[in-house]
Amino acid sequence: MSELAELFDRAMFLRDADDYDGASQLLRELVSRARPDDGRRLFAQAHVQLGAICKWQKRLEA
């Protein structure tokens, strides 16, 4: 498994444990380090998860 895939897995573990700040930090790191040849699906899924986490955080703040 690639290092970026491991970052994604750790981020999803944190998300599932309701640690949205930690998960979003790892996803941002993944997005900043990813290159086009690293896999567009992983890059796209990281963006999708970041968006979902931001929505959840806004709902929790309300």
The first five atom37 places (N, CA, C, CB, O) and aatype in JSON, in Angstrom:
{
  "aatype": [12, 15, 6, 10, 0, 6, 10, 13, 3, 1, 0, 12, 13, 10, 1, 3, 0, 3, 3, 18, 3, 7, 0, 15, 5, 10, 10, 1, 6, 10, 19, 15, 1, 0, 1, 14, 3, 3, 7, 1, 1, 10, 13, 0, 5, 0, 8, 19, 5, 10, 7, 0, 9, 4, 11, 17, 5, 11, 1, 10, 6, 0],
  "atom_mask": [
    [1, 1, 1, 1, 1],
    [1, 1, 1, 1, 1],
    [1, 1, 1, 1, 1],
    [1, 1, 1, 1, 1],
    [1, 1, 1, 1, 1],
    [1, 1, 1, 1, 1],
    [1, 1, 1, 1, 1],
    [1, 1, 1, 1, 1],
    [1, 1, 1, 1, 1],
    [1, 1, 1, 1, 1],
    [1, 1, 1, 1, 1],
    [1, 1, 1, 1, 1],
    [1, 1, 1, 1, 1],
    [1, 1, 1, 1, 1],
    [1, 1, 1, 1, 1],
    [1, 1, 1, 1, 1],
    [1, 1, 1, 1, 1],
    [1, 1, 1, 1, 1],
    [1, 1, 1, 1, 1],
    [1, 1, 1, 1, 1],
    [1, 1, 1, 1, 1],
    [1, 1, 1, 0, 1],
    [1, 1, 1, 1, 1],
    [1, 1, 1, 1, 1],
    [1, 1, 1, 1, 1],
    [1, 1, 1, 1, 1],
    [1, 1, 1, 1, 1],
    [1, 1, 1, 1, 1],
    [1, 1, 1, 1, 1],
    [1, 1, 1, 1, 1],
    [1, 1, 1, 1, 1],
    [1, 1, 1, 1, 1],
    [1, 1, 1, 1, 1],
    [1, 1, 1, 1, 1],
    [1, 1, 1, 1, 1],
    [1, 1, 1, 1, 1],
    [1, 1, 1, 1, 1],
    [1, 1, 1, 1, 1],
    [1, 1, 1, 0, 1],
    [1, 1, 1, 1, 1],
    [1, 1, 1, 1, 1],
    [1, 1, 1, 1, 1],
    [1, 1, 1, 1, 1],
    [1, 1, 1, 1, 1],
    [1, 1, 1, 1, 1],
    [1, 1, 1, 1, 1],
    [1, 1, 1, 1, 1],
    [1, 1, 1, 1, 1],
    [1, 1, 1, 1, 1],
    [1, 1, 1, 1, 1],
    [1, 1, 1, 0, 1],
    [1, 1, 1, 1, 1],
    [1, 1, 1, 1, 1],
    [1, 1, 1, 1, 1],
    [1, 1, 1, 1, 1],
    [1, 1, 1, 1, 1],
    [1, 1, 1, 1, 1],
    [1, 1, 1, 1, 1],
    [1, 1, 1, 1, 1],
    [1, 1, 1, 1, 1],
    [1, 1, 1, 1, 1],
    [1, 1, 1, 1, 1]
  ],
  "atom_positions": [
    [[0.85, -1.18, 0.0], [0.0, 0.0, 0.0], [0.89, 1.24, 0.0], [-0.96, 0.0, 1.23], [1.9, 1.3, 0.7]],
    [[0.5, 2.2, -0.79], [1.31, 3.42, -0.88], [1.18, 4.27, 0.38], [0.91, 4.24, -2.12], [0.24, 4.11, 1.17]],
    [[2.13, 5.15, 0.54], [2.11, 6.05, 1.7], [0.86, 6.93, 1.7], [3.38, 6.93, 1.72], [0.28, 7.19, 2.76]],
    [[0.44, 7.38, 0.52], [-0.75, 8.22, 0.43], [-2.01, 7.43, 0.77], [-0.88, 8.82, -0.96], [-2.93, 7.95, 1.4]],
    [[-2.06, 6.18, 0.35], [-3.21, 5.33, 0.69], [-3.27, 5.1, 2.2], [-3.13, 3.98, -0.06], [-4.35, 5.07, 2.78]],
    [[-2.11, 4.94, 2.83], [-2.08, 4.79, 4.28], [-2.56, 6.06, 4.98], [-0.66, 4.43, 4.75], [-3.27, 5.98, 5.98]],
    [[-2.17, 7.22, 4.46], [-2.67, 8.49, 5.01], [-4.18, 8.55, 4.92], [-2.04, 9.69, 4.27], [-4.86, 8.95, 5.86]],
    [[-4.71, 8.14, 3.77], [-6.16, 8.15, 3.57], [-6.85, 7.22, 4.57], [-6.51, 7.75, 2.13], [-7.85, 7.59, 5.17]],
    [[-6.31, 6.02, 4.74], [-6.89, 5.07, 5.68], [-6.87, 5.61, 7.11], [-6.13, 3.74, 5.63], [-7.85, 5.47, 7.84]],
    [[-5.77, 6.23, 7.5], [-5.7, 6.82, 8.85], [-6.7, 7.95, 9.0], [-4.27, 7.34, 9.15], [-7.33, 8.1, 10.05]],
    [[-6.86, 8.75, 7.95], [-7.83, 9.85, 7.99], [-9.25, 9.31, 8.16], [-7.73, 10.7, 6.72], [-10.04, 9.87, 8.91]],
    [[-9.57, 8.23, 7.46], [-10.91, 7.65, 7.57], [-11.13, 7.03, 8.95], [-11.13, 6.59, 6.47], [-12.24, 7.07, 9.48]],
    [[-10.08, 6.47, 9.52], [-10.18, 5.94, 10.88], [-10.49, 7.07, 11.86], [-8.86, 5.23, 11.29], [-11.36, 6.93, 12.72]],
    [[-9.79, 8.2, 11.72], [-10.04, 9.35, 12.6], [-11.44, 9.91, 12.38], [-8.99, 10.44, 12.36], [-12.12, 10.28, 13.33]],
    [[-11.87, 9.97, 11.11], [-13.22, 10.45, 10.82], [-14.26, 9.57, 11.5], [-13.46, 10.48, 9.3], [-15.2, 10.08, 12.11]],
    [[-14.08, 8.26, 11.4], [-15.03, 7.33, 12.02], [-15.02, 7.42, 13.53], [-14.72, 5.91, 11.58], [-16.0, 7.06, 14.19]],
    [[-13.9, 7.88, 14.1], [-13.79, 8.06, 15.55], [-14.22, 9.48, 15.97], [-12.35, 7.8, 16.01], [-14.0, 9.89, 17.11]],
    [[-14.85, 10.2, 15.03], [-15.34, 11.58, 15.26], [-14.23, 12.58, 15.54], [-16.3, 11.58, 16.42], [-14.48, 13.62, 16.16]],
    [[-13.02, 12.3, 15.1], [-11.92, 13.26, 15.19], [-11.81, 13.96, 13.83], [-10.56, 12.56, 15.59], [-10.91, 13.67, 13.04]],
    [[-12.74, 14.89, 13.59], [-12.82, 15.54, 12.29], [-11.63, 16.45, 12.02], [-14.1, 16.33, 12.18], [-11.2, 16.58, 10.88]],
    [[-11.11, 17.08, 13.05], [-9.94, 17.95, 12.86], [-8.72, 17.14, 12.42], [-9.62, 18.72, 14.16], [-8.01, 17.51, 11.49]],
    [[-8.49, 16.04, 13.09], [-7.36, 15.18, 12.73], [-7.51, 14.59, 11.34], [0.0, 0.0, 0.0], [-6.55, 14.53, 10.57]],
    [[-8.73, 14.17, 11.02], [-8.98, 13.6, 9.69], [-8.78, 14.63, 8.6], [-10.39, 13.03, 9.62], [-8.16, 14.34, 7.58]],
    [[-9.3, 15.83, 8.8], [-9.16, 16.85, 7.76], [-7.7, 17.27, 7.61], [-10.03, 18.07, 8.08], [-7.26, 17.59, 6.5]],
    [[-6.95, 17.28, 8.69], [-5.53, 17.61, 8.6], [-4.78, 16.57, 7.75], [-4.9, 17.7, 10.02], [-3.97, 16.94, 6.9]],
    [[-5.05, 15.29, 7.99], [-4.4, 14.25, 7.2], [-4.82, 14.31, 5.73], [-4.71, 12.87, 7.77], [-4.0, 14.12, 4.84]],
    [[-6.1, 14.59, 5.48], [-6.56, 14.68, 4.1], [-5.94, 15.87, 3.38], [-8.09, 14.79, 4.06], [-5.59, 15.77, 2.21]],
    [[-5.79, 16.98, 4.08], [-5.13, 18.13, 3.47], [-3.66, 17.81, 3.15], [-5.21, 19.36, 4.41], [-3.14, 18.23, 2.11]],
    [[-3.02, 17.08, 4.04], [-1.64, 16.67, 3.78], [-1.58, 15.77, 2.54], [-1.05, 15.94, 5.0], [-0.7, 15.92, 1.7]],
    [[-2.51, 14.84, 2.45], [-2.56, 13.95, 1.3], [-2.73, 14.74, 0.01], [-3.7, 12.93, 1.46], [-2.01, 14.5, -0.96]],
    [[-3.68, 15.67, -0.01], [-3.94, 16.46, -1.21], [-2.72, 17.29, -1.59], [-5.16, 17.37, -0.99], [-2.42, 17.43, -2.78]],
    [[-2.03, 17.83, -0.61], [-0.87, 18.67, -0.93], [0.31, 17.85, -1.46], [-0.44, 19.45, 0.31], [1.14, 18.37, -2.2]],
    [[0.39, 16.59, -1.08], [1.51, 15.74, -1.49], [1.23, 14.92, -2.73], [1.88, 14.82, -0.37], [2.17, 14.42, -3.37]],
    [[-0.03, 14.76, -3.1], [-0.39, 13.9, -4.23], [0.07, 14.51, -5.55], [-1.9, 13.65, -4.25], [0.03, 15.72, -5.74]],
    [[0.47, 13.65, -6.43], [0.86, 14.03, -7.79], [-0.07, 13.31, -8.75], [2.37, 13.67, -8.08], [-0.64, 12.28, -8.4]],
    [[-0.24, 13.83, -9.96], [-1.18, 13.21, -10.91], [-0.97, 11.71, -11.12], [-1.08, 13.9, -12.23], [-1.94, 10.97, -11.31]],
    [[0.25, 11.26, -11.08], [0.5, 9.83, -11.29], [0.28, 8.98, -10.04], [1.9, 9.63, -11.8], [0.43, 7.76, -10.09]],
    [[-0.07, 9.61, -8.91], [-0.31, 8.86, -7.67], [-1.68, 8.19, -7.65], [-0.19, 9.79, -6.48], [-1.93, 7.33, -6.81]],
    [[-2.54, 8.57, -8.54], [-3.87, 7.98, -8.56], [-4.93, 9.04, -8.38], [0.0, 0.0, 0.0], [-5.1, 9.6, -7.3]],
    [[-5.62, 9.29, -9.43], [-6.64, 10.35, -9.4], [-7.82, 9.99, -8.53], [-7.12, 10.65, -10.8], [-8.46, 10.88, -7.95]],
    [[-8.13, 8.72, -8.42], [-9.27, 8.31, -7.58], [-9.02, 8.64, -6.12], [-9.55, 6.81, -7.74], [-9.91, 9.14, -5.43]],
    [[-7.82, 8.36, -5.66], [-7.47, 8.66, -4.27], [-7.52, 10.17, -4.02], [-6.08, 8.11, -3.92], [-8.04, 10.62, -3.0]],
    [[-6.98, 10.94, -4.95], [-6.98, 12.39, -4.86], [-8.42, 12.92, -4.84], [-6.2, 13.01, -6.04], [-8.75, 13.78, -4.02]],
    [[-9.26, 12.4, -5.73], [-10.66, 12.84, -5.79], [-11.41, 12.45, -4.53], [-11.35, 12.24, -7.02], [-12.18, 13.25, -3.99]],
    [[-11.2, 11.24, -4.05], [-11.89, 10.79, -2.84], [-11.47, 11.6, -1.62], [-11.63, 9.31, -2.6], [-12.29, 11.86, -0.74]],
    [[-10.21, 12.0, -1.56], [-9.75, 12.85, -0.46], [-10.49, 14.18, -0.48], [-8.23, 13.08, -0.55], [-10.88, 14.69, 0.57]],
    [[-10.69, 14.75, -1.67], [-11.44, 16.0, -1.78], [-12.9, 15.81, -1.36], [-11.38, 16.53, -3.21], [-13.46, 16.66, -0.66]],
    [[-13.51, 14.71, -1.76], [-14.89, 14.43, -1.39], [-15.01, 14.32, 0.13], [-15.38, 13.12, -2.06], [-15.92, 14.89, 0.73]],
    [[-14.1, 13.6, 0.75], [-14.14, 13.43, 2.2], [-13.89, 14.74, 2.93], [-13.11, 12.39, 2.64], [-14.51, 14.99, 3.96]],
    [[-13.0, 15.57, 2.42], [-12.77, 16.89, 3.03], [-14.05, 17.71, 3.01], [-11.64, 17.64, 2.3], [-14.39, 18.35, 4.01]],
    [[-14.75, 17.7, 1.89], [-16.01, 18.43, 1.79], [-17.05, 17.91, 2.77], [0.0, 0.0, 0.0], [-17.75, 18.69, 3.41]],
    [[-17.14, 16.6, 2.89], [-18.1, 16.01, 3.81], [-17.76, 16.36, 5.26], [-18.15, 14.49, 3.64], [-18.65, 16.68, 6.04]],
    [[-16.5, 16.3, 5.61], [-16.08, 16.63, 6.97], [-16.38, 18.09, 7.29], [-14.57, 16.35, 7.16], [-16.84, 18.4, 8.39]],
    [[-16.14, 18.98, 6.34], [-16.46, 20.4, 6.56], [-17.95, 20.59, 6.82], [-16.02, 21.24, 5.34], [-18.33, 21.38, 7.68]],
    [[-18.79, 19.88, 6.08], [-20.24, 19.97, 6.3], [-20.61, 19.46, 7.69], [-21.0, 19.16, 5.23], [-21.4, 20.09, 8.39]],
    [[-20.02, 18.33, 8.1], [-20.32, 17.78, 9.42], [-19.89, 18.74, 10.52], [-19.64, 16.43, 9.61], [-20.61, 18.93, 11.5]],
    [[-18.72, 19.35, 10.35], [-18.23, 20.28, 11.36], [-19.16, 21.49, 11.47], [-16.8, 20.74, 11.02], [-19.43, 21.95, 12.58]],
    [[-19.65, 21.99, 10.36], [-20.58, 23.13, 10.4], [-21.87, 22.76, 11.1], [-20.88, 23.63, 8.98], [-22.41, 23.56, 11.86]],
    [[-22.37, 21.55, 10.87], [-23.6, 21.11, 11.53], [-23.39, 20.96, 13.04], [-24.07, 19.77, 10.94], [-24.28, 21.27, 13.83]],
    [[-22.21, 20.49, 13.43], [-21.93, 20.33, 14.85], [-21.8, 21.68, 15.56], [-20.66, 19.53, 15.04], [-22.13, 21.8, 16.74]],
    [[-21.32, 22.69, 14.84], [-21.16, 24.02, 15.43], [-22.49, 24.73, 15.59], [-20.23, 24.86, 14.57], [-22.63, 25.62, 16.44]],
    [[-23.48, 24.36, 14.78], [-24.78, 25.05, 14.81], [-25.61, 24.68, 16.01], [-25.57, 24.75, 13.55], [-26.72, 25.18, 16.17]]
  ]
}
